[in-house]
Amino acid sequence: MKIAVLKEQAEGERRVAATPETVKKFIALGATMAVERGAGAGASCADADYEAAGATLGSRAETLNGADIILGVQGPDPASLTGMAAGAWLVAGLNPFGERARVDAYAKAGVEALAMEFMPRITRAQSMDILSSQSNLAGYKAVLDAAAEYGRAFPMMMTAAGTVSAARVFVMGVGVAGLQAIATARRLGAQVSATDVRSATKEQIQSLGAKPIFVENVAGIEGEGSGGYAGEMSPEYQKAQAELVSGHIAKQDIVITTALIPGRPAPRLISAAQVASMKPGSVIVDLAVEQGGNVEGAVAGEVVTVSGVKIVGHRNVAGRLAADASALFSRNLYNFLNAFWDKETGKPVLDAEIGDAIRLTKDGAVVNARLLS
């Protein structure tokens, strides 16, 4: 069983799908590991460390030659996948909804593509969940990005020259990224408030020492979607939420938005008028900018100033912490393959619950129900 680790091709992508740590673990399972030269450079993983762990280094063609499993962070160009074993697995974050043409190309290439972001949110799959591991880091980094752009201190400071007021931080969307953003902003000494469409998150917000901001007395606003994700808000809720946010956001120094709906454009949470209501020098960080953005005026890959407010739209936020992001991502992949590793055959064998959920292509066809519906 040969496992290939490829150097990422996407612009600005510094993460790697296997670290020397997980290479050792795969070899202990009985796998042969091949790593493309320079694959880990952006994540501070040197070629020499991979060799010391037992991997063979080579060119992309050499790495892919005869590979049974190909590991990636983002989906590689299908045209670059040549020489691997028939029916080879591609295990990576494949962005199936945003890159449907690429999924079709994987099917045509005979690859069995497994999208790790389709991992079901069930207890036994928690250690395999790349969305959670990467979102956790993104929430943390979003606060640091906000602090870097904000021209003032976060904590209250009492000095002989006078008092510096604590920054007011508002987090919109309390999933994994939002919860980490709350915790990080609190550690930095900010006054933190947060909101979400799921009422069940109120206790989570309070447990982190933040103030929950919720619409009250509007029916049908639970917002609980399938698999633990947020669903779309009802029109009634959207109106009530806009009114509540408009009053609250004008008082904030920093706003961090994290709302995403799988397979759909990110919901618009902040309008241009609401941006204009904020004080000059305020900062908004839009973690959903790559899926259309939660904030009107946000630009993917840029920091723009609108009405005196900085709107931060960095791409691939978790990837900006490449070493830690790679360590977590690579463990997710190892935990996944290890959980299904069959010692007798020396390869992983998927069950229906997880296999059917994440398998996009097989035997030359797209087979995932979420892409066929």
C-alpha positions in Angstrom: 0.0 0.0 0.0 1.7 3.1 -1.2 0.6 6.5 0.1 1.6 9.6 -1.8 1.8 13.1 -0.2 1.7 15.9 -2.8 3.0 19.4 -2.7 0.0 21.8 -2.8 -0.6 23.6 -6.0 -3.1 26.3 -4.9 -1.8 29.8 -4.8 -0.8 30.7 -1.2 -1.4 27.3 0.2 1.4 26.5 2.7 -0.2 23.5 4.5 0.7 19.9 3.9 -1.4 16.7 4.2 1.1 14.6 6.1 3.8 15.6 8.6 6.8 13.6 9.6 4.8 12.6 12.7 2.0 11.0 10.7 4.4 9.6 8.1 5.8 7.5 10.9 2.4 6.4 12.0 1.4 5.3 8.5 4.6 3.3 8.1 3.8 1.6 11.4 0.6 0.5 9.8 2.6 -1.2 7.0 2.3 1.5 4.4 5.0 2.8 2.1 5.2 6.6 2.2 6.3 8.8 -0.8 6.5 12.5 -0.4 6.9 15.1 -3.2 10.1 17.2 -2.6 9.3 20.5 -0.9 5.8 19.4 0.1 6.2 20.5 3.7 8.4 23.5 3.3 5.6 26.0 3.9 4.6 24.2 7.1 8.2 24.1 8.5 8.5 20.3 7.6 11.9 19.8 6.0 12.5 17.1 3.4 15.2 15.7 5.7 12.6 15.2 8.5 10.4 13.2 6.1 13.4 11.0 5.1 14.3 10.5 8.8 10.7 9.4 9.4 11.0 6.8 6.7 9.5 8.4 3.6 10.9 8.3 0.1 11.2 11.7 -1.5 10.9 12.3 -5.2 9.4 14.4 -8.0 5.6 14.6 -8.4 5.7 11.8 -11.1 7.8 9.6 -8.9 5.6 10.2 -5.9 2.4 9.3 -7.8 3.8 6.3 -9.6 1.9 3.3 -8.4 0.2 5.2 -5.5 -2.8 3.6 -4.0 -3.8 6.6 -1.8 -3.0 10.2 -2.5 -3.2 12.7 0.3 -3.8 16.4 -0.2 -5.0 19.5 1.6 -6.8 21.0 -1.4 -7.8 19.0 -4.4 -5.0 18.7 -7.0 -5.4 19.5 -10.7 -6.8 16.3 -12.2 -4.5 16.7 -15.1 -1.5 16.3 -12.7 -2.7 13.0 -11.4 -0.9 10.4 -13.6 0.7 7.1 -13.0 -1.2 6.2 -9.8 -2.7 2.7 -9.3 -6.1 2.0 -10.9 -8.9 3.2 -8.6 -6.5 5.1 -6.4 -8.1 7.0 -3.5 -7.7 10.8 -3.4 -8.2 11.9 0.2 -8.3 15.7 0.7 -10.5 18.8 1.1 -12.1 18.8 -2.3 -14.7 21.6 -2.2 -17.3 19.5 -4.0 -19.9 22.2 -4.5 -17.5 25.0 -5.5 -15.3 22.7 -7.8 -17.9 20.5 -9.4 -16.1 20.4 -12.7 -13.0 19.2 -11.0 -15.0 16.4 -9.3 -16.2 15.3 -12.8 -12.6 15.3 -13.9 -11.6 13.1 -11.0 -14.3 10.6 -12.1 -13.1 10.6 -15.6 -9.5 10.0 -14.4 -10.7 6.9 -12.6 -9.9 8.3 -9.1 -12.0 7.4 -6.1 -12.3 10.9 -4.6 -13.0 11.2 -0.9 -14.0 14.6 0.3 -13.0 15.0 3.9 -15.3 18.1 4.4 -18.2 15.8 3.9 -17.3 13.8 7.0 -20.5 13.2 8.9 -20.7 15.0 12.3 -21.0 11.9 14.4 -19.1 11.0 17.6 -16.8 8.5 16.1 -15.8 10.8 13.3 -14.9 13.8 15.4 -11.1 13.1 15.2 -11.4 13.0 11.4 -13.2 16.3 11.0 -11.1 18.7 9.0 -13.7 21.5 9.1 -13.6 21.6 12.9 -9.8 21.4 13.2 -9.2 24.1 10.7 -12.1 26.3 11.8 -10.7 26.3 15.3 -7.5 27.8 14.1 -9.4 30.2 11.8 -11.4 31.6 14.7 -8.2 32.2 16.7 -6.4 33.8 13.8 -9.4 36.0 13.0 -9.1 37.7 16.4 -5.3 38.2 15.9 -6.0 39.7 12.4 -8.5 42.0 13.9 -6.1 43.1 16.7 -3.4 43.7 14.0 -5.7 46.1 12.1 -7.3 47.7 15.1 -5.4 50.8 16.2 -6.0 50.4 19.9 -5.5 47.9 22.7 -7.9 45.1 23.5 -7.9 45.0 27.3 -8.9 47.8 29.7 -5.8 49.5 31.1 -5.7 51.7 34.1 -2.6 53.9 34.0 -1.4 57.1 35.6 -2.2 58.8 32.4 -5.8 57.7 32.4 -7.9 54.6 31.6 -8.0 52.8 28.2 -11.4 51.2 27.6 -11.6 47.6 26.7 -12.4 46.8 23.0 -15.9 45.6 22.2 -15.9 42.5 20.1 -19.1 41.0 18.5 -18.9 37.5 17.1 -21.6 36.5 14.6 -22.0 32.8 14.2 -21.1 30.5 17.1 -19.8 27.3 15.5 -16.3 26.1 16.1 -14.7 29.2 14.6 -17.0 31.5 16.5 -16.4 29.8 19.9 -12.7 30.0 19.5 -13.0 33.7 18.4 -14.9 34.4 21.6 -12.4 32.6 23.8 -9.4 34.3 22.1 -11.0 37.8 22.3 -11.8 37.2 26.0 -8.2 36.1 26.7 -7.0 39.4 25.1 -9.2 41.3 27.5 -12.0 42.4 25.2 -15.7 42.8 26.2 -17.3 40.1 24.0 -20.8 39.5 22.8 -22.0 37.0 20.3 -25.1 35.8 18.4 -26.2 32.8 16.4 -29.4 31.5 14.7 -29.3 28.4 16.9 -30.7 29.2 20.3 -28.9 26.2 21.8 -25.6 28.2 21.5 -26.7 30.7 24.1 -25.3 28.6 27.0 -22.1 28.0 25.1 -21.6 31.8 24.7 -22.3 32.4 28.4 -19.9 29.6 29.4 -17.1 31.5 27.7 -17.9 34.7 29.6 -19.5 36.5 26.7 -22.9 38.2 26.4 -25.4 36.4 24.2 -27.3 38.7 21.7 -30.5 36.9 20.5 -33.7 37.8 18.9 -36.6 36.9 21.2 -40.2 36.0 20.6 -39.9 35.2 16.9 -41.3 31.8 15.9 -39.3 29.3 13.8 -35.8 30.8 14.3 -34.0 27.8 15.8 -31.9 27.7 12.6 -30.7 24.1 13.3 -29.8 22.4 10.1 -28.8 18.8 9.4 -25.6 17.3 10.8 -25.2 20.1 13.4 -24.7 22.9 10.9 -26.8 26.0 10.9 -29.7 26.1 8.4 -31.0 29.1 6.5 -32.8 31.8 8.5 -36.5 32.4 7.9 -37.5 35.8 6.5 -39.1 36.7 9.8 -35.8 35.9 11.6 -33.7 37.8 9.1 -35.7 40.9 9.6 -35.7 40.7 13.4 -31.9 39.8 13.3 -31.1 42.8 11.1 -32.9 45.2 13.4 -31.2 43.8 16.5 -27.8 43.8 14.9 -28.1 47.3 13.5 -28.5 48.6 17.0 -25.8 46.5 18.5 -23.2 46.7 15.8 -23.0 50.4 15.8 -21.5 50.2 19.3 -18.9 47.6 18.5 -15.2 48.1 17.8 -14.6 44.7 16.2 -17.0 42.3 14.5 -16.1 38.8 13.4 -18.5 36.9 11.1 -18.3 33.2 10.6 -21.7 32.1 9.2 -21.6 29.4 6.4 -24.2 27.1 5.0 -22.8 24.0 3.2 -23.4 24.1 -0.5 -24.8 27.6 -0.6 -23.5 31.1 -0.7 -22.6 32.6 2.7 -25.6 34.5 4.2 -25.4 38.2 4.2 -25.2 39.4 7.8 -23.9 42.9 7.6 -25.1 45.5 5.1 -23.3 48.6 3.8 -25.5 50.7 5.9 -24.6 48.8 9.0 -20.9 49.1 8.2 -21.4 52.8 7.9 -23.0 53.0 11.3 -19.8 51.8 13.0 -17.2 54.1 14.4 -14.2 55.1 12.2 -11.3 52.8 12.9 -13.5 49.8 13.7 -12.7 46.4 12.1 -14.7 43.6 10.6 -13.2 40.2 9.9 -15.3 38.2 7.4 -14.3 34.5 7.7 -16.9 33.6 5.0 -15.5 35.8 2.3 -14.4 33.0 0.1 -18.0 31.8 -0.2 -19.5 35.2 -1.1 -19.0 36.8 2.3 -21.2 37.7 5.3 -20.3 41.4 4.9 -21.3 43.7 2.1 -18.2 45.3 0.7 -15.8 42.5 1.7 -13.3 41.5 -0.9 -11.7 38.0 -0.9 -7.9 38.3 -0.3 -7.9 42.0 0.6 -8.3 44.4 3.5 -10.5 47.2 2.3 -11.7 50.4 4.1 -15.4 51.3 3.7 -16.9 54.3 5.5 -13.8 54.4 7.7 -14.2 50.7 8.7 -11.6 48.1 7.8 -13.1 44.9 6.4 -10.6 42.1 6.5 -11.1 39.3 3.9 -8.1 37.1 4.1 -8.3 33.8 2.2 -7.5 30.4 3.7 -7.2 31.8 7.2 -6.3 28.5 8.9 -3.6 28.1 6.3 -1.9 31.3 7.6 -1.0 29.2 10.6 0.5 26.5 8.4 2.5 24.5 10.9 -0.3 24.0 13.4 -3.0 23.7 10.7 -0.9 21.0 8.9 -0.4 19.1 12.2 -4.1 19.0 12.9 -5.1 18.3 9.3 -2.6 15.5 8.9 -3.8 13.9 12.1 -7.4 14.1 10.8 -6.3 12.1 7.7 -4.4 9.6 9.7 -7.2 9.1 12.2 -9.6 8.5 9.2 -7.4 5.9 7.4 -6.3 4.2 10.7 -9.9 3.8 11.8 -10.6 1.7 8.7 -7.3 0.0 8.3 -7.6 -3.8 7.8 -4.5 -5.5 9.1 -5.1 -8.7 7.0 -5.3 -6.9 3.7 -3.0 -4.1 4.6 -5.3 -1.4 3.4 -8.3 0.7 4.7 -11.8 -0.7 4.0 -14.6 1.9 4.4 -18.0 1.2 5.9 -21.2 2.5 4.4 -22.0 5.2 7.0 -18.8 7.2 6.4 -17.8 5.8 3.0 -21.1 6.8 1.3 -21.0 10.2 3.0 -17.5 11.3 1.7 -17.1 9.3 -1.5 -17.6 11.6 -4.5 -16.5 9.4 -7.4 -16.1 5.7 -8.1 -15.6 3.5 -11.2 -15.6 6.6 -13.5 -18.8 8.2 -12.2 -19.9 10.8 -9.6 -21.8 8.8 -7.0 -22.3 11.1 -4.0 -26.0 11.8 -3.4 -25.4 15.4 -2.3 -24.0 16.1 -5.8 -26.7 14.2 -7.7 -29.8 15.7 -6.0 
